[in-house]
Amino acid sequence: MKHRYSVIFLPLHILADFFCLNGSFVAAYFLKFGSVDVLSEPSYASLLLVFNIVWLVIASILKPYSFPRQLFKVDHLLKKQLTLIAFHIAVISLYWVLVRGYYFSREQLLYTYLLFFAVGAIYRIGGLLFLREFRSHGYNNRRYVVVGYGKLSKTITRYYDTHPEMGYRFSGFFDHPSSENQAVLKGRYEDLADYIRVNNIDCVYCCLPYIDNAYLRSLVDNTESLNYQVKLLVDFRGFLSRGASVEYHDFLPVLNLSPQILSDFRVNTLKRGFDIAFSLGVIVLGAPIYALVAGLTRFTSKGPILYAQERIGRDGKPFTIYKFRSMYVNAELGGPSLSQGLQDRRITPWGRFMRRTRIDELPQFFNVLLGDMSVVGPRPERQYFIDQIVELAPEYKNLLRVKPGITSIGQIKFGYAANVEEMVKRLRFDLLYPERRSFFLDVWIIAQTVRVMMQGRGQ
């Protein structure tokens, strides 16, 4: 395919890694032995040759320099680099054992890999930033058209409009003309082949809900002669957010709409075990903190130490949530109301500190032990506000499929909400959790929450 891989960027990437590898080896040799004349030492000259041969073999097998533009991101580049280095270390270690090269300096090898990763990461990040700026100014672009006009077809154009750094330039919609779409179409289906040829179109996005199979087949058949790519757009968003999975019956993909992922026994068992162990650890080790916060809450304002309120949990079941009281008594005499931030006059001075550090949430670890909540999960809300949220964002119901949590992605990225609109904005973050939940994600969210607490950035 034309432009599939840049004839300039690919060799530059290979050469950059080659110079980084050799430069790091020589620099590490200098740091250890105070000399850059590696070739004067036959054993290290041989090792440097093996370094380069192993790198070329691994690179030719793993093909780390071939990736679509959608994956041209910092995390993906660094993961590939780390994978290459890990394989390289493994092969060099095997070589070391086979030749009994115990005379090689371990420090020199350690310095080599550390320098190689650091320098490689710097040029990758720098190259990525340059390429994004380069493409955002209209260079190194790919032209694409969309076949089939409707709501789904607009999503791909909006995506590339908001990501100009990916270098995709929209060249028009093609469909059967009608009174609804005639004003926005570039042409009919019959005009597409000539348009691709004349305008050097690189990619054709086909919206399956709006295109028949016969015409789709003709588009695929013409890819070789007209030199373009065909990509299919299928709207699975409403299904995937409900825990759908893809099964393969031989080569036939089948979308499974049962909530198997969310009810997976192993995942839920491991998560429950972690919740119990973590909560017991916090309660036992943090007992002095619980006592101190309880005493300060009691003596800084009149009223009970704990605040209890009904919230909605998994599968819509209500439960009672507990927090250290951060507001004055009878703060909601006028009816349910969200906090207006730290300047809310209903919040006590001590309550402001608790909210900034989020220590008012500590009693919820007892809710975790009772099984009403998890350490990590979407924030539980009151039914009064859930009814309003669902009117604006019906997908909120998907969050009721998992246990609510003390902390969440929404709490880290957004914080407390002052109105229903802000609750919906926070919802966009929390919707990521049910389909991506894992032990490592939970640990990351907990670590980010601790950072927010230490910085006093809670709202």
Secondary structure, 3 states (H helix, E strand, C coil): CCCCCCCCHHHHHHHHHHHHHHHHHHHHHHHHHCCCCHHHCHHHHHHHHHHHHHHHHHHHHHCCCCCCHHHCCHHHHHHHHHHHHHHHHHHHHHHHHHHCCCCCCHHHHHHHHHHHHHHHHHHHHHHHHHHHHHHHCCCCCEEEEEECCCHHHHHHHHHHHHCHHHCEEEEEEECCCCCCCCCCEEECHHHHHHHHHHHCCCEEEEEHHHCCHHHHHHHHHCHHHHCCEEEEECCCHHHHCCCCEEEEECCEEEEECCCCCCCCHHHHHHHHHHHHHHHHHHHHHCHHHHHHHHHHHHHHCCCCCEEEEEEECHHHCEEEEEEECCECCCCCCCCCCCCCCCCCCCECHHHHHHHHHCHHHCCHHHHHHHCCCEEECCCCCCHHHHHHHHHHCHHHHHHHHCCCEEECHHHHHCCCCCCHHHHHHHHHHHCHHHHHCCHHHHHHHHHHHHHHHHHCCCC
